[in-house]
Amino acid sequence: MDSSEFRTAAAEAIEDITKYYDTITSQPKVLPSVTPGYLRPLLPESAPEDPESWQTIHADLQSHIVPGITHWQSPSFHAFFPCSSSYPAMLAELYSNAFNGAHFNWICSPAVTELETIVLDWLAQLLNLPPVYLSTAPTRGGGVLHGTASEAILTVMVAARDKFLRARTAHLPADSEEKEEETWRLRSKLVALGSEMAHSSTKKAAQVLGVRFATVPAPAETGYAMSGAALASTVAALRAKGLEPFYLTATLGTTDTCAVDDFPGIKDALLASDEQDSSIWVHVDAAYAGSALILPQNAHLTAPFAAFHSFNVNPHKWMLTNFDCSALWVRDRAWLVESLSIKPAYLRNQFSEAGLVTDYRDWQIPLGRRFRSLKLWFVLRAYGASGIRKHLERGVRLGERFAEMVKARGDLFEIVTGPRYALVVFTCKAGDRERSNKVTEAVLESVNGEGVIYLTPTTLHGLYGIRMCTGSSQVIEEEHVQKAFDIIVAATEKALADGQ
């Protein structure tokens, strides 16, 4: 494909994309009507030997691929959490792909590194993060863009492990056998912590690192949030067994219910249990709800973060920035660099060796990296803080409206949690818990089976609930929430009438 062919194809692709978004509200279904394995019979057994025309490729895209797409940007998509998108972010992705490179060192593309540092300082300020997380802070803080929150959590858990081991073996001679033996003894006792409602990425990171994982209770009585008292009790019990808690994920907006852990209590519990500035690394996972820190009413939540070690939020969830874009900040960048920096000769250059620049390869597990900051920069400029707040406020307002609808039908439904950050969790009323769970599950299966809207479930200490998220689409209005509620009501009435 030469430049002329590219220009023609690109114009057609842009037309497809704008038409798709212009008509997204009229899509009859949000879920595709395909079955597992539908695609293989439609495609050849092997790649073509000779080049194929854009017209052929485009035709196959429309006939084979598009029918298998779930419409995440639809105002009828209420499942999981948002995976947002916008035209400015798409344009940035186009440029990012044109400026293609691995971007692991400053010298690989100075603008890529420097824009990332600047735009993450911008975002930290918008989120009301404590100044210790800024790249200009005396603590040598700063941010980095990863692909997902799972990657960010794995990265900081590696840094937390090494920071803990360095501190606990600092009294031993460097490179001594005694130090090595003590390091391995401690490694066998390490425990990573998260509340029972923390995202599974913390447990997965512990699995990758080969360390134990323990959960902290988050009962209904605390709104499914982790309390400082529960954390202190768990830490004490682990230490009594001779184990070494070294890392904690605290959550702002859990996946199940959007619960917010007790950050002041966590801070007090850990500082009280440790003689020094907490030996337990505290990471705040705010992958989804962290975007709402831009709203003034949530700014107070960040005050305790100054005593913690790291924080992440995913602009690709609720902040109009196409996947993937996960922002991680640390209070001291040295914690990452000391764990992740390896310098073979082929990566050395005069700027890095002189310590004049940031090399983001030392802030992540992979070597190569994408130009993710460009789309975040485009979005922040094209929408401004006011435009992003307006988008967030719409989702929050519609979540509150859905909760009102649910409460108005108290004969059918009961709210379990919310509305919190555009998420409501509810269950169907059908007598005892066992029957209510059965009816609620039947309703969800019926609704998703039709595919007109899409919802996801959760289980909370034996209670089966349905999650309804209203923050997924830029074009969602109250009429779409009402439509979803009417579908849910019809499915519930049918399930009850059928004796589910």
N, C-alpha and C positions, 0 to 999 in steps of 0.2 A: 504494500500500500504506500503510494507516494503522497506528497503533500496535497495534491489536488484531490486525490481519492479520499484522503483523510478529511479534507474540508467538507466534501459532499456527505460523507458518512457521519461526520460530527454534527452537521446541520440536521440530518435526519434523526440522530440520537437525541439531540436537544429537543427537537419537536416531540419525539416520543415521551421524553421525561416531563416536559411541561404539560402535555396532554394527560399523562398519567396523574399528575398532581391536580390538574384542573378538574378532573373527573373522579377523584378518589372518594368523594362523598357519595357518588352514585353507584359505586361498586355493590353489586347485589349481595356478595358474601365477602367476609374478611379472610376466611379459611378456604384453601383450594379444594376442589372436588377431585382429588387424585388419591390413588392407593399406593402403599409402599412398593417401590420397584417400577413405578410407572414409566420412568424415563429410559431405562436400558433398552427396551424394544424399539424405542423411537430413534435411537442413535446408532451409528455404525459400530462394529466390533472393534475397530482400530482407527487411529488418526489418519487423515487423508495424506496420500503421498504427494499430491500436487496442490498448489494453492487454490482456494475457493474464493469466490467473489463476495464482496460485502453484501450484495443483494441476497445471496444464498444464506449467509450467516445470519443476516437480519431476519429473514423469513423463518429460520429455525428458532431464533430467539422468541419470536412472537408466537409460534405454533407449539413449541415444545417446552420452553422455559417459563414464560409468563404464566401459563395455566397452573404451574406448580408453585407460585409465589404466594406467601402469606403477607397480607397487606398491613404491615406494622404502622404505617402512617395514616391508616384509616381512622376516622373518628369512632368506628365501631370496634376498634382493637382496645380491649381493656385488660389484657392479660399481662403477666409478668410485671416488668417496669418498662417505661418508654425506651425506645431506641430511636432518638429523634433525628431529624434531618432538616436541611434548609438549603435554599439556592446558594447563599454565600459560601456555605461549607462545600457544596458540590463544585463550585467554581475553584475554590482553593485546592480541592483534590485534583482537579484537572491540571492546575499549575504544578502542584507537587509531583504528579506523575511525569510532567514534562521535564522538571528539574531533577530527574531520577538520580539517586545516589544512595550510598550506604550511610553516610553522615555520622560515622562513629567518632571522629575527631573534629575539633574546631577547624582545622585546615581542610577537611573534606568539603566544607561549605560553611564559611564563617557566618553567613546570614542565618543559616539553619540553627546553629547553636545559639547565637546571640538573640534571635527572635524568641526562641523557647524560654530563655532566661527572663526576658522582659515581659512576655505575655503571661508567664506564670506569676510574676510579681503583680501584674495587673489583676489577675484572677484572685490571687490571695487577698488583695485589698478589697475586692468586691465581695468576697466571702467573709469579710471581717475576721480573717485569721490573725492571731497575735503576730506582731512584727518579727518575732524570732524565726518565722518561716520565710521571710524575705531573703533574697540573695544578697541584699545590702546589709543584713543584720550583723551585729557583732558576733553572734553565735555561729556565723557562717552557714546559715540556713539556705534554703532554695528549693526549687521545684524541678520536676522532670516529667515528661510525658511517656507513659507506657501504653501498651495495647489495652489492657483490662485491669480491673481491681484485683483479680486473682494474681496477675503478674506482680502488681505492686505489693501485695501482701507477702508473696513468696520472697520478693527482694528484701523487704524490711525484716522479715523473719531471719534471713541469712545474716543480715547486719546485726540483728539483736543477739543471735547466737554467738557471733564472734566477739561482739562488745562484752557480753557476759563472761565468756571464757577468758578474754584478755584481762578483765578486771579481777577475776578469781584466781588467776595464775600469775599476776604481776609481781608477786613477791619471790617468784622462783627465777633462777638464772635463765637468760634467754638461750634458746637452742639446746637446753639441757635435757637429758633423758627424764629427769624428775619432772620437768615441766610438761613434757610430752605425755608421760604416764598420767599425770594429774588431769591434763586436758581431756584425755580419752575417758578417764574415770567420770569426769563431770558430764561429758557428752552422753554417757549412758543413762544419766539421771535427768536430763533436760525435759521440761514439760512446757508446751505451748497451751495457752488458755484462750477460750472464747465463751461467750454465754451460749446456752443451749439454743438460742435463737440467732446466733451469729451465722453469717453465710458460710456455706460448706467450703469455701475457698481457704479458710483458716485451717480446717482439718486436712484438706488436701495438701497445703503447704507443709504442714507437719509431717505428713506421710512422705512427701518428696524428700524432706530433710532427714527423715529417719529418727524423729523425736516423738515422744509421747504427746497425746492431745487430751486435755481434760476440759469438761464443760462446767460452767458456773450456772446454777439454777436461775431461771427467769420466769417466775410463776405469774399466774393471772393476777394475783394480788398486787403486783408491782407493774401491771400493764404489760407483762411479758418483756420487761426491761431488766437488765442486770443492775443490782444495787451494790453499793460499796460494802455493805455488811456481808452479802452473799459472797462477794469476791474475797474479802478478808478471811472468811471462814474456809473457803476452798483453798486458798494459799496456805493457810495454817495447817490444814489437814494434809496437804501434799508435802510440806516441809517436815511434818511429823513422821512421814514415811521415809524420809531421807531423800526425797526428790527435790529438783531444783526448777521451780517456775521461772522462766526467763522472758516470756513474751505474752502479751495480751492484746486481743482484738476487742476494742469497745466499738459499739455501733451507733451511728446516728441514722436511724431509719432502717430497721431490720426488714429483711425480705418478706417475712410472713405478715407482719402487722405494721411496719413503719414505727416500731417502738424506738425510743431514745434512751440509751443507757444513762445511768446516774453518774454523769461526769464529775461533778463536785465530790460525790461520795467515793468514786473510784480514786480520784486524786488523794483524798484524805486517807483512805484505807491503805494505799500503797506507801505513801510517805510515812505513815505511822508504823508500818510493818518492817520498814527497811532503815538501816542506820544511815545510809547515804542516799543521795538522790536516786530514786527507785532503781533497784537492780533489775526490775521487770520493765522491759520495753513496752510502752503503751502506744498502740497504733489505733487511730480512729478511722474506721471504715464508714465513709459517708457516700458510698458510690452513687446512690440515687438521691436521697433526700438532702445531701450536702448542697445541691444547687439552691435549695430554699434558704440557705444562709444569706443569700443576696437580699432577701426580704427583711426589712427593718425589724419586724416582730421576732425574728429568730436570731438576731445578732448576739444576744446575751449568751447563747449556748456555747460560744467559742472561748469564753474567758478561761476555762480550765485547761485549754489545749496548750497554753504556754508551758505547762509542766510536763506535757506528754512529749513523745519523740517523733511521731509522724502522723500524717493525715492524707487521705485520698478521697477524691470525688471524680465521677465520670461525667464530663461534659457531654459525652455521647448518649447519655440517658435522657436528661431533662433540660439540656441547655442548648438544643438546636444545632449541635455539632456532630456531624456524621461519624459513625463507628469507623475506626476505633480511635478513642481519645480518652485516656485515663490519666488524671493529674495526681502526682504524688509529691508531697512536700516533707522535708525533714528539718529538724531543728539544727542539725549540724551535718553538713555534707560529708565530713570526714568519716562518719560512721559507715557510709556507703562505700566510699573510695577505699578505705582500709580493708574492706571485705572483698571488693569486686575488681580491684585494679590489678591487671597483669600487663606487663610491658615488654612484649617481644620486640626485637629490633625493627621489624617492619611497621610497627605502630608508632615508633618514636619520631619526633620532629622538634625543631628548635622552640616552638611556641609552647608545646606541652611540657618539654623538659624544663623550661624556664618558669613554669607555674603561672604563666600569664593568662591562661584560658581555661575554660571548662571543657572537659572531654566527657560527654554524657555516656560513653561506653562504660565508664566506671561507676555509673549510677543505675545500672541495669544488668540483667543476666545475659541477654544476647549481645553480640558485637554490633551488628548493623542496626540501623534504625530509620524510621520514616520521618518525613517532614510534616509532622502532625501539627506543629504550632501554627502553620500557615492558616489552616481552616479555623482554628480557634481565634486567631487574630482577625480574620475576615468576619466571623460571627460577632465578636465583641464590637467591632467597628460598625458593621452594617445594622445591627440592632440597637447598640448602645445598652447601657445598664437599664435604662427605662424600658426598652423593648423586651429585654429578657425578663424583667420583673413582671411585665404585663402578661407574658406567656405563662410564667409560673403562677401568677395570681388567678388566671383563668382556670387552670387545672385544680387549684385549691378550692376555688368558688364552686366549681361543678361537683367536686367531691362532697362538699357540704350540701349541695342541692340533692345529690343522690341519697345522702344520709337522711334528709328530710322525707324523701319518697319512701324509703324503707321504714322509717318510723311511722309514717302515715298508714302503713299496712302492717300494723303490729299483730294482726290476726294471722299473718303468714310468715313474718320475718322477725329476726332479732339481730341487732347490731352487736357484734363481738368486740370490735375495736374500730376507732376512727369516728369521724374522718380525720386522718392524719396525712398531711402532705399529699393530698389527692388520692388517698387509698382508704377504702372502706372494706372491712371484713364483716360478713353477715352469714347467718345460718337460717335455715327454714325451720319453722315451728311445726312439730308433728308429735307432740306428747313427750315421751322420755327421750334421753339423749340417743339411745341406739336407733330409734325410729327416725328421729330428726336427722341424724347423720345419714341414714339410708336415703331419706327423701332429698336431702341437700345434694348428695352425690348423684342421685338420679336426675335432679334438675340440671346440674352442671353438664352431665353427659348428654342430656337432651338439647340443651342450648348450644353446646359446642358441636353436637352432631349436625345441627342445622347449618352452622357455619356463618350465620348472619352477623353475629357478634362473637367475640372470643374472650373467655374468662379463664382464670386458673384457680386451683384450690390451695388450701393449707390445712394442716392438722395441728391443733393446739391442745396438747395434753388430752388427747382422745376426742376432742371436739372437731368435727369436720366443717370447715367454713369455705366460703367463696370470696375471693379477692376481686374487688372492682376498682380499677385504676382509671382516673379521668384525666391523666396528664400526658397521654401518648401522642396526641395530634395537635397540630397548629390550628386546624379548622374545626375542632370539636366545639359544639354549642349545646345549649340545654336540650334542644330537640333530639340530639343524638343520645344523650343520657336518658331522656324520657323513653326513647325507642328501646334502649337496652333494658330499662326497668320493665316496660310492658312485656317484652319477650320473657323476662325472668318470671314475672307474675303469671303469665299464661302457662309456662312450663311447670310452675309450682302448683297451680290449681289443678292441672292435669295429673301430676304425680300424686297429689292427695286424693283426687277422685278415683284414680286407678288403684288406690290402696297400697301404694309403695311403702 
